[in-house]
Amino acid sequence: MDADAIEEGRRRWQARYDKARKRDADFTTLSGDEVDPVYGPRPGDAYEGFERIGWPGEYPYTRGLHATGYRGRTWTIRQFAGFGNAEQTNERYKMILAAGGGGLSVAFDMPTLMGRDSDDPRALGEVGHCGVAIDSAADMEVLFKDIPLGDVTTSMTISGPAVPAFCMYLVAAERQGVDPALLNGTLQTDIFKEYIAQKEWLFEPEPHLRLIGDLMEYCTKGIPAYKPLSVSGYHIREAGATAAQELAYTLADGFGYVELGLSRGMDVDHFAPGLSFFFDAHLDFFEEIAKFRAARRIWARWMKEVYGAKSDKSMWLRFHTQTAGVSLTAQQPYNNVVRTAVEALSAILGGTNSLHTNALDETLALPSEQAAEIALRTQQVLMEETGVANVADPLGGSWYVEQLTDRIEADAEKIFDQIKERGLRSHPDGQHPIGPITSGILRGIEDGWFTGEIAESAFQFQRSLEKGDKRVVGVNVHHGSVTGDLEILRVSHEVETVQVRELAARKGRRDDAKVTSALDAMLAAARDGSNMIPAMLDAVRAEATLGEICNVLREEWGTYTEPPGF
């Protein structure tokens, strides 16, 4: 790009920056020197390929979505938490908010994630252990007791039963007197990543896509600020994928949901702003920064050139980041504080919109209060003391970072081509029912391609670890330690006993005829093709449980069985 074009871009950026609201903060170095809000080529210098880097707040958004960077607003501190019953988790949420957390992120227990009630025989021994147990709207009310849902953004990490869980969240807001139209937050409704990596599915892919499409339509019309579909790469990376695979599979999933919306006749500029993303921040510091920058650029380009988006917000890739759980070690667990800080810094320098930092004891148990506080303070130290929020994309223009960004983008494009090729095999006539990327994803799920690719990457990393080519402190190098055992959080079996007893009491108090009628109406909506959300909300208002709702749909749609792989 020639010098005149670069200077024109700088002027456009300056105009946007001048109009934007800035935080009342000290934007100087520790020594007191003023720093500029953004840096670029020197005036009069040409820079080949600068159009791929650009200025913050300008297409293709490599350097961030907003001209101000974090000077306008910092990332949201959103700590993932949930254990035991709703009352116990409510107390943890209040602690997080009182300590300076900016948003909530709900971790559900395994029965809830699998659409099972706490009294289901398959829930035995699992209630409240890896997250909070939620059986009905009454639990959701307790979960957010004294936390005004109209004033706090809430993320829910749940995929298979995400839609009924969200309906319970809406009903909890109604019972607080909050207009659901004012709610803000994200829902991890992304089912593709379950079939690809995490394996917590309920139904076959096609009916589940139908349910997601219903939710997209409902939120687009009635809850405009809420993001009903958070597309998750986190679990793909944790399963063993490389950075490029995580990026490509995640964005491909996002493109699949765009095709889903378009197949329903929805305007891309109406529903695309309701999509958000969730990435892993791993330990290769610069590679992670490059991954986040490449993600924004790819998403913007595909949305504009492939799917015809015209609105800037449709081209914005908004994403939450969580530091890498798989990088934490049970050996020398205090080293995990350092790992998490480095990973969090990469997410910040990559321009994340919100961030969760893992606790040092998460390889052993759910976080203790002390460990959760250290994780929260890690973000606050980075935000308040390091100056990283003073400058937008401070590594932009780095020869190394820009080369890594280009490389990861090119690797991702090759994977997109592979996915489209798989779709072509399924529909050689080019008549894809939803879209070409969606067809390729479904084919890759059906024949185990995604699972095989991730397994191979995980195997290669494990082999390099065992050979000593990759080193992990406390695991295969630097073993000596004076650290004793940690005191970890233990969830009592009493939690399960109380939860099951309370569930039975609630069932005894409700109007069973009303529940049956509401579930029948929901089933009728599933069969006649109408939007299922209103009927599901009525079932939730009648105190139908999560398991009852999911079981009705299991009986209608069947369950999914993964293809065998060897």
C-alpha positions as CSV (number, residue, x, y, z in Angstrom):
1,M,0.0,0.0,0.0
2,D,1.4,3.4,-0.9
3,A,2.0,6.2,1.6
4,D,-1.0,8.3,0.5
5,A,-3.4,5.4,1.0
6,I,-1.9,4.7,4.5
7,E,-2.3,8.3,5.5
8,E,-5.9,8.4,4.3
9,G,-6.6,5.4,6.5
10,R,-4.9,7.1,9.4
11,R,-7.2,10.1,9.0
12,R,-10.2,7.9,8.9
13,W,-9.1,6.2,12.1
14,Q,-8.4,9.5,13.8
15,A,-11.9,10.8,12.9
16,R,-13.5,7.7,14.4
17,Y,-11.3,7.8,17.5
18,D,-12.1,11.5,18.1
19,K,-15.8,10.8,18.1
20,A,-15.6,7.7,20.3
21,R,-16.0,7.7,24.1
22,K,-12.8,7.0,26.0
23,R,-12.3,5.7,29.5
24,D,-11.2,8.2,32.2
25,A,-7.8,6.6,32.7
26,D,-4.1,7.3,32.8
27,F,-2.7,6.4,29.3
28,T,1.0,6.8,30.2
29,T,3.8,4.4,30.8
30,L,4.9,3.6,34.4
31,S,7.6,6.3,33.9
32,G,4.9,8.9,33.0
33,D,5.4,9.1,29.3
34,E,2.3,9.6,27.1
35,V,1.6,6.8,24.6
36,D,-0.4,7.1,21.4
37,P,-3.7,5.1,21.1
38,V,-2.4,3.3,18.1
39,Y,0.9,3.0,16.1
40,G,1.5,2.4,12.4
41,P,3.9,3.1,9.6
42,R,5.8,6.4,9.9
43,P,4.2,9.2,7.9
44,G,5.4,9.1,4.3
45,D,6.3,5.4,4.4
46,A,4.8,2.8,2.1
47,Y,4.0,-0.7,3.5
48,E,3.4,-3.6,1.2
49,G,0.3,-5.5,2.2
50,F,-0.9,-2.9,4.8
51,E,-4.5,-3.3,3.6
52,R,-4.4,-6.7,5.3
53,I,-3.4,-5.1,8.6
54,G,-5.1,-1.7,8.5
55,W,-6.3,0.4,11.4
56,P,-8.4,-0.6,14.4
57,G,-12.1,-0.3,13.8
58,E,-11.7,-0.7,10.0
59,Y,-12.3,-3.7,7.7
60,P,-10.9,-6.3,7.8
61,Y,-10.6,-5.7,11.5
62,T,-7.2,-7.4,11.9
63,R,-6.3,-4.9,14.6
64,G,-9.6,-4.9,16.4
65,L,-13.3,-4.0,16.1
66,H,-13.1,-0.5,17.6
67,A,-10.9,2.5,16.8
68,T,-10.2,3.0,20.5
69,G,-9.1,-0.5,21.3
70,Y,-9.3,-0.9,25.1
71,R,-9.2,2.8,25.6
72,G,-12.9,2.8,24.9
73,R,-13.7,-0.1,27.3
74,T,-11.6,-2.9,28.6
75,W,-12.4,-6.5,28.1
76,T,-15.1,-8.0,30.3
77,I,-13.8,-10.1,33.2
78,R,-16.1,-13.1,33.0
79,Q,-15.1,-15.8,35.4
80,F,-16.6,-19.3,34.6
81,A,-18.1,-20.7,37.8
82,G,-20.6,-23.3,39.0
83,F,-20.6,-26.1,41.6
84,G,-23.0,-27.9,43.9
85,N,-26.5,-26.5,43.9
86,A,-27.9,-23.2,42.7
87,E,-27.7,-21.6,46.2
88,Q,-24.0,-22.4,46.6
89,T,-23.1,-21.1,43.1
90,N,-25.2,-17.9,43.7
91,E,-22.9,-17.2,46.7
92,R,-19.8,-17.7,44.4
93,Y,-21.3,-15.3,41.8
94,K,-21.9,-12.6,44.4
95,M,-18.2,-13.0,45.5
96,I,-17.0,-12.7,41.9
97,L,-19.1,-9.6,41.3
98,A,-18.1,-8.0,44.6
99,A,-14.4,-8.6,43.8
100,G,-14.7,-6.8,40.5
101,G,-15.9,-9.4,38.0
102,G,-17.7,-7.7,35.1
103,G,-20.0,-10.6,34.0
104,L,-21.1,-14.1,34.9
105,S,-20.4,-17.4,33.1
106,V,-22.4,-20.5,34.2
107,A,-20.7,-23.9,34.5
108,F,-23.3,-26.7,34.6
109,D,-22.9,-30.2,36.0
110,M,-22.7,-33.3,33.8
111,P,-26.4,-34.4,34.2
112,T,-27.5,-30.9,33.2
113,L,-25.1,-30.8,30.2
114,M,-26.6,-34.1,29.1
115,G,-30.2,-33.0,29.5
116,R,-30.8,-35.3,32.5
117,D,-32.5,-34.4,35.8
118,S,-30.7,-34.9,39.1
119,D,-33.0,-37.8,39.9
120,D,-32.2,-39.7,36.7
121,P,-30.4,-43.0,37.5
122,R,-27.6,-41.9,35.1
123,A,-27.0,-38.8,37.2
124,L,-26.0,-40.8,40.3
125,G,-22.7,-39.5,41.8
126,E,-22.4,-36.6,39.3
127,V,-24.9,-34.0,40.6
128,G,-23.1,-30.7,41.3
129,H,-19.6,-32.1,40.7
130,C,-18.4,-30.3,37.5
131,G,-20.8,-27.4,37.7
132,V,-24.1,-26.4,39.1
133,A,-27.2,-28.6,39.0
134,I,-30.2,-27.0,37.2
135,D,-33.4,-29.0,36.9
136,S,-36.0,-26.4,36.4
137,A,-36.8,-22.7,36.2
138,A,-37.0,-22.7,40.0
139,D,-33.3,-23.6,40.2
140,M,-32.4,-20.8,37.7
141,E,-34.3,-18.3,40.0
142,V,-32.1,-19.3,42.9
143,L,-29.0,-19.2,40.8
144,F,-29.5,-15.5,40.1
145,K,-31.2,-14.5,43.4
146,D,-30.4,-10.9,44.2
147,I,-28.4,-10.5,40.9
148,P,-30.5,-8.2,38.6
149,L,-30.4,-10.0,35.2
150,G,-31.1,-6.7,33.4
151,D,-27.9,-5.2,34.8
152,V,-25.3,-8.1,34.3
153,T,-24.3,-9.9,31.2
154,T,-24.4,-13.7,31.5
155,S,-22.8,-16.5,29.5
156,M,-24.0,-20.0,29.7
157,T,-21.7,-22.8,28.6
158,I,-24.1,-25.5,27.5
159,S,-24.8,-27.0,24.1
160,G,-27.1,-30.0,23.9
161,P,-29.8,-28.7,26.2
162,A,-28.9,-25.0,25.6
163,V,-32.3,-24.0,24.3
164,P,-34.4,-25.3,27.2
165,A,-31.8,-24.0,29.7
166,F,-32.1,-20.6,28.0
167,C,-35.9,-20.7,28.3
168,M,-35.4,-21.2,32.1
169,Y,-33.1,-18.2,32.1
170,L,-35.8,-16.1,30.4
171,V,-38.4,-17.3,32.9
172,A,-36.1,-16.4,35.8
173,A,-35.7,-12.9,34.3
174,E,-39.5,-12.7,34.0
175,R,-39.9,-13.6,37.7
176,Q,-37.4,-10.9,38.6
177,G,-39.6,-8.4,36.7
178,V,-36.9,-7.9,34.0
179,D,-38.1,-7.5,30.5
180,P,-36.4,-10.3,28.5
181,A,-35.9,-7.9,25.6
182,L,-33.3,-6.1,27.7
183,L,-31.2,-9.2,28.5
184,N,-27.6,-9.3,27.3
185,G,-25.1,-12.1,27.2
186,T,-24.2,-15.2,25.2
187,L,-25.4,-18.8,25.0
188,Q,-23.1,-21.6,23.8
189,T,-25.7,-23.3,21.6
190,D,-23.0,-24.5,19.2
191,I,-23.8,-28.2,18.7
192,F,-21.3,-28.8,15.9
193,K,-18.4,-28.7,18.3
194,E,-20.1,-31.4,20.4
195,Y,-20.1,-33.9,17.5
196,I,-16.5,-32.7,16.5
197,A,-14.8,-32.7,19.9
198,Q,-16.7,-32.6,23.3
199,K,-19.2,-35.4,22.7
200,E,-22.1,-34.0,24.8
201,W,-24.9,-34.3,22.3
202,L,-28.5,-35.3,22.6
203,F,-30.1,-35.7,19.2
204,E,-29.1,-36.2,15.5
205,P,-27.5,-33.1,14.0
206,E,-30.3,-32.1,11.7
207,P,-33.1,-31.8,14.3
208,H,-30.7,-30.0,16.6
209,L,-30.0,-27.5,13.8
210,R,-33.7,-26.9,13.5
211,L,-33.9,-26.1,17.2
212,I,-31.0,-23.7,16.9
213,G,-32.6,-22.0,13.9
214,D,-35.8,-21.5,16.0
215,L,-33.7,-19.8,18.7
216,M,-31.9,-17.6,16.2
217,E,-35.2,-16.4,14.8
218,Y,-36.8,-15.8,18.3
219,C,-33.8,-13.8,19.6
220,T,-33.4,-11.8,16.5
221,K,-37.0,-10.6,16.8
222,G,-37.4,-10.2,20.5
223,I,-34.0,-10.1,22.4
224,P,-31.8,-8.0,20.1
225,A,-28.8,-7.5,22.4
226,Y,-28.5,-11.2,23.4
227,K,-26.1,-13.4,21.4
228,P,-28.0,-16.7,21.1
229,L,-25.2,-18.6,19.5
230,S,-21.7,-18.7,20.9
231,V,-19.6,-20.8,18.5
232,S,-16.9,-22.6,20.5
233,G,-13.4,-23.5,19.5
234,Y,-12.3,-24.0,23.1
235,H,-13.3,-27.6,23.3
236,I,-11.9,-28.4,19.9
237,R,-8.5,-27.1,21.0
238,E,-8.7,-28.8,24.4
239,A,-9.3,-32.1,22.5
240,G,-5.9,-31.8,20.9
241,A,-6.4,-29.6,17.8
242,T,-3.6,-27.3,16.6
243,A,-4.1,-23.5,16.6
244,A,-5.0,-23.6,12.9
245,Q,-7.4,-26.4,13.3
246,E,-9.1,-24.7,16.2
247,L,-9.5,-21.5,14.2
248,A,-10.7,-23.2,11.0
249,Y,-13.1,-25.7,12.5
250,T,-14.6,-23.0,14.7
251,L,-15.1,-20.4,11.9
252,A,-16.4,-23.2,9.6
253,D,-19.0,-24.0,12.3
254,G,-19.8,-20.3,12.4
255,F,-20.2,-20.2,8.6
256,G,-22.5,-23.2,8.9
257,Y,-24.8,-21.3,11.3
258,V,-24.8,-18.3,8.9
259,E,-25.9,-20.7,6.2
260,L,-28.6,-22.0,8.5
261,G,-30.0,-18.6,9.0
262,L,-29.9,-17.8,5.3
263,S,-31.7,-21.1,4.5
264,R,-34.5,-19.9,6.7
265,G,-34.9,-16.7,4.7
266,M,-33.4,-14.5,7.5
267,D,-31.5,-11.3,6.6
268,V,-27.8,-11.9,7.3
269,D,-27.4,-8.3,8.7
270,H,-30.2,-9.0,11.1
271,F,-29.0,-12.3,12.6
272,A,-25.2,-12.3,12.1
273,P,-24.6,-9.7,14.9
274,G,-26.1,-12.4,17.3
275,L,-23.2,-14.7,16.6
276,S,-20.2,-14.7,19.0
277,F,-17.2,-17.0,19.4
278,F,-15.3,-18.7,22.2
279,F,-11.6,-19.5,21.8
280,D,-8.8,-21.1,23.7
281,A,-5.7,-19.2,24.7
282,H,-2.8,-21.7,24.8
283,L,0.8,-21.3,25.8
284,D,2.5,-20.4,22.4
285,F,2.3,-16.7,23.1
286,F,2.8,-15.2,19.7
287,E,0.9,-18.0,17.8
288,E,-2.2,-17.3,19.9
289,I,-2.1,-13.6,19.3
290,A,-1.8,-14.3,15.6
291,K,-4.7,-16.7,15.7
292,F,-7.0,-14.1,17.2
293,R,-6.0,-11.5,14.7
294,A,-6.4,-13.9,11.8
295,A,-9.8,-15.0,13.1
296,R,-11.2,-11.4,12.8
297,R,-9.8,-11.0,9.3
298,I,-11.1,-14.2,8.0
299,W,-14.6,-13.8,9.5
300,A,-14.9,-10.2,8.1
301,R,-13.8,-11.3,4.6
302,W,-16.1,-14.3,4.4
303,M,-19.1,-12.4,5.8
304,K,-18.6,-9.7,3.2
305,E,-17.5,-11.6,0.1
306,V,-19.2,-15.0,0.6
307,Y,-22.4,-14.2,2.5
308,G,-23.1,-10.7,1.4
309,A,-23.1,-8.9,4.7
310,K,-23.2,-5.1,4.5
311,S,-23.4,-4.1,8.1
312,D,-20.1,-3.7,10.0
313,K,-21.6,-5.5,13.0
314,S,-22.2,-8.5,10.8
315,M,-18.5,-8.6,9.9
316,W,-17.3,-8.2,13.5
317,L,-16.0,-11.3,15.1
318,R,-16.7,-10.9,18.8
319,F,-15.1,-13.5,21.0
320,H,-14.6,-14.6,24.5
321,T,-11.4,-16.4,25.6
322,Q,-10.6,-18.9,28.2
323,T,-7.1,-19.8,29.2
324,A,-6.1,-23.4,28.3
325,G,-7.3,-25.9,30.8
326,V,-5.2,-28.6,29.1
327,S,-2.0,-26.7,29.7
328,L,-2.4,-26.9,33.5
329,T,-0.6,-29.6,35.4
330,A,-1.3,-31.5,38.6
331,Q,2.4,-31.5,39.3
332,Q,3.7,-28.2,40.8
333,P,0.2,-26.6,40.5
334,Y,1.4,-23.1,41.5
335,N,3.2,-23.0,38.1
336,N,-0.3,-22.8,36.7
337,V,-0.7,-19.2,37.9
338,V,2.2,-18.3,35.5
339,R,0.8,-20.3,32.6
340,T,-2.6,-18.7,33.0
341,A,-1.1,-15.2,33.2
342,V,0.9,-15.7,30.0
343,E,-2.2,-17.1,28.2
344,A,-4.4,-14.3,29.4
345,L,-1.9,-11.8,28.1
346,S,-2.0,-13.3,24.7
347,A,-5.7,-13.1,24.6
348,I,-5.6,-9.4,25.6
349,L,-2.9,-8.6,23.0
350,G,-5.1,-10.4,20.5
351,G,-8.0,-8.2,21.3
352,T,-10.4,-10.5,23.2
353,N,-13.8,-9.0,24.1
354,S,-14.1,-11.0,27.4
355,L,-11.8,-13.3,29.3
356,H,-11.9,-16.1,31.8
357,T,-8.7,-17.1,33.6
358,N,-8.4,-20.7,34.9
359,A,-7.6,-21.4,38.5
360,L,-4.4,-23.1,39.6
361,D,-6.2,-26.1,41.1
362,E,-8.5,-27.0,38.2
363,T,-6.6,-30.1,37.2
364,L,-7.6,-31.5,40.6
365,A,-11.0,-30.2,41.4
366,L,-13.4,-27.3,40.9
367,P,-11.7,-24.0,42.0
368,S,-11.5,-23.2,45.7
369,E,-12.5,-19.7,46.7
370,Q,-8.8,-18.7,47.1
371,A,-7.8,-20.1,43.7
372,A,-10.8,-18.4,42.1
373,E,-9.7,-15.1,43.6
374,I,-6.2,-15.5,42.3
375,A,-7.5,-16.2,38.9
376,L,-9.6,-13.1,39.0
377,R,-6.8,-10.9,40.3
378,T,-4.6,-12.2,37.5
379,Q,-6.8,-10.4,35.0
380,Q,-7.1,-7.3,37.2
381,V,-3.3,-7.0,37.5
382,L,-3.0,-7.2,33.8
383,M,-5.7,-4.6,33.3
384,E,-4.7,-2.1,36.0
385,E,-0.9,-2.4,36.3
386,T,0.7,-3.4,33.0
387,G,-0.4,-0.7,30.5
388,V,-1.6,-3.3,28.0
389,A,-4.9,-1.6,27.6
390,N,-3.4,1.7,26.6
391,V,-2.6,0.9,23.0
392,A,-4.7,-0.8,20.3
393,D,-3.0,-3.9,18.8
394,P,0.4,-3.0,20.1
395,L,2.1,-5.9,18.2
396,G,0.6,-4.8,14.8
397,G,3.3,-4.5,12.2
398,S,5.6,-6.9,14.0
399,W,7.3,-8.9,11.3
400,Y,6.9,-12.1,13.3
401,V,3.3,-11.5,14.4
402,E,2.2,-10.5,10.9
403,Q,3.9,-13.5,9.3
404,L,2.2,-15.8,11.9
405,T,-1.1,-14.2,11.2
406,D,-0.8,-14.7,7.5
407,R,0.4,-18.3,7.9
408,I,-2.5,-19.3,10.2
409,E,-5.0,-17.6,7.8
410,A,-3.5,-19.6,4.9
411,D,-3.7,-22.8,6.9
412,A,-7.3,-22.2,7.8
413,E,-8.2,-21.5,4.2
414,K,-6.8,-24.9,3.2
415,I,-9.0,-26.5,5.8
416,F,-12.0,-24.7,4.5
417,D,-11.3,-26.1,1.1
418,Q,-11.2,-29.6,2.6
419,I,-14.5,-29.1,4.3
420,K,-16.1,-27.8,1.1
421,E,-14.7,-30.8,-0.8
422,R,-16.4,-33.1,1.7
423,G,-19.6,-31.3,1.2
424,L,-19.3,-31.7,-2.6
425,R,-19.0,-35.5,-2.1
426,S,-22.3,-35.5,-0.2
427,H,-24.0,-33.3,-2.9
428,P,-22.2,-33.6,-6.2
429,D,-24.9,-31.7,-7.9
430,G,-24.1,-28.7,-5.7
431,Q,-27.7,-28.6,-4.3
432,H,-26.8,-28.3,-0.6
433,P,-30.0,-28.2,1.6
434,I,-28.5,-25.6,3.9
435,G,-25.2,-24.6,2.4
436,P,-21.8,-26.0,1.1
437,I,-19.9,-25.5,4.4
438,T,-22.8,-27.0,6.4
439,S,-22.8,-30.0,4.1
440,G,-19.1,-30.5,4.5
441,I,-19.4,-30.2,8.3
442,L,-22.2,-32.8,8.5
443,R,-20.2,-35.2,6.2
444,G,-17.1,-34.7,8.3
445,I,-19.1,-35.5,11.5
446,E,-20.7,-38.6,9.9
447,D,-17.5,-40.1,8.6
448,G,-15.4,-39.2,11.6
449,W,-13.0,-36.9,9.7
450,F,-12.9,-34.1,12.3
451,T,-12.3,-36.6,15.1
452,G,-9.5,-38.3,13.2
453,E,-7.7,-35.1,12.4
454,I,-7.8,-33.9,16.0
455,A,-6.7,-37.3,17.3
456,E,-3.7,-37.2,14.9
457,S,-2.7,-33.8,16.1
458,A,-3.1,-34.8,19.8
459,F,-1.0,-38.0,19.1
460,Q,1.8,-35.9,17.5
461,F,2.0,-33.5,20.4
462,Q,2.0,-36.4,23.0
463,R,4.8,-38.1,21.1
464,S,6.9,-34.9,21.0
465,L,6.2,-34.6,24.8
466,E,7.4,-38.1,25.5
467,K,10.5,-37.7,23.4
468,G,11.3,-34.5,25.2
469,D,11.0,-32.2,22.2
470,K,8.2,-30.3,23.9
471,R,9.0,-29.5,27.5
472,V,6.5,-28.9,30.4
473,V,8.0,-27.7,33.7
474,G,7.3,-30.1,36.5
475,V,6.2,-32.9,34.1
476,N,9.2,-33.8,31.9
477,V,11.7,-31.2,33.1
478,H,12.5,-29.5,36.4
479,H,10.8,-32.0,38.6
480,G,12.0,-31.0,42.1
481,S,9.6,-29.0,44.2
482,V,9.1,-27.9,47.8
483,T,5.3,-27.4,47.3
484,G,3.0,-29.5,49.4
485,D,-0.5,-30.8,48.5
486,L,-3.2,-28.3,47.9
487,E,-6.4,-28.1,49.8
488,I,-9.1,-28.5,47.2
489,L,-12.8,-28.0,47.0
490,R,-14.8,-31.1,47.5
491,V,-18.5,-31.3,46.7
492,S,-20.4,-33.3,49.3
493,H,-22.7,-36.1,48.3
494,E,-25.3,-34.3,50.5
495,V,-25.7,-31.8,47.6
496,E,-27.2,-34.6,45.4
497,T,-29.4,-35.8,48.3
498,V,-30.8,-32.3,48.8
499,Q,-31.2,-31.6,45.1
500,V,-33.1,-34.7,44.5
501,R,-35.3,-34.1,47.5
502,E,-36.1,-30.6,46.4
503,L,-36.8,-31.7,42.9
504,A,-39.4,-34.2,44.2
505,A,-41.0,-31.5,46.3
506,R,-41.3,-29.2,43.4
507,K,-42.9,-31.9,41.3
508,G,-45.3,-32.5,44.0
509,R,-46.4,-28.9,44.2
510,R,-46.8,-28.2,40.5
511,D,-49.9,-28.8,38.3
512,D,-49.1,-32.0,36.4
513,A,-52.0,-31.6,34.0
514,K,-50.6,-28.1,33.0
515,V,-47.1,-29.6,32.6
516,T,-48.4,-32.4,30.3
517,S,-50.5,-30.0,28.2
518,A,-47.5,-27.7,27.8
519,L,-45.2,-30.6,26.8
520,D,-47.8,-31.8,24.3
521,A,-48.0,-28.4,22.8
522,M,-44.2,-28.3,22.5
523,L,-44.2,-31.7,20.7
524,A,-46.9,-30.5,18.3
525,A,-44.7,-27.5,17.4
526,A,-41.8,-29.9,16.8
527,R,-44.0,-31.9,14.4
528,D,-45.7,-29.1,12.5
529,G,-42.5,-27.1,11.9
530,S,-43.5,-24.0,13.8
531,N,-41.1,-22.1,16.1
532,M,-40.7,-24.2,19.2
533,I,-39.5,-21.5,21.6
534,P,-42.9,-20.1,22.7
535,A,-44.2,-23.6,23.5
536,M,-41.0,-24.5,25.3
537,L,-41.2,-21.3,27.4
538,D,-44.8,-22.3,28.4
539,A,-43.5,-25.7,29.5
540,V,-40.8,-24.1,31.6
541,R,-43.3,-21.7,33.2
542,A,-45.3,-24.7,34.2
543,E,-42.1,-26.1,35.9
544,A,-41.5,-28.8,33.4
545,T,-38.0,-30.1,34.1
546,L,-35.0,-30.0,31.8
547,G,-35.0,-33.8,31.7
548,E,-38.7,-34.0,30.8
549,I,-38.3,-31.5,28.0
550,C,-35.3,-33.2,26.6
551,N,-36.9,-36.7,26.9
552,V,-39.9,-35.6,24.8
553,L,-37.5,-34.5,22.1
554,R,-35.4,-37.6,22.4
555,E,-38.4,-39.8,21.9
556,E,-39.5,-37.7,18.8
557,W,-36.1,-37.2,17.2
558,G,-34.0,-40.1,18.5
559,T,-30.5,-40.0,19.9
560,Y,-27.1,-39.7,18.1
561,T,-24.5,-42.5,17.9
562,E,-21.0,-41.6,16.9
563,P,-19.5,-43.6,14.1
564,P,-16.7,-46.0,15.2
565,G,-13.1,-45.0,14.6
566,F,-9.9,-47.0,14.8
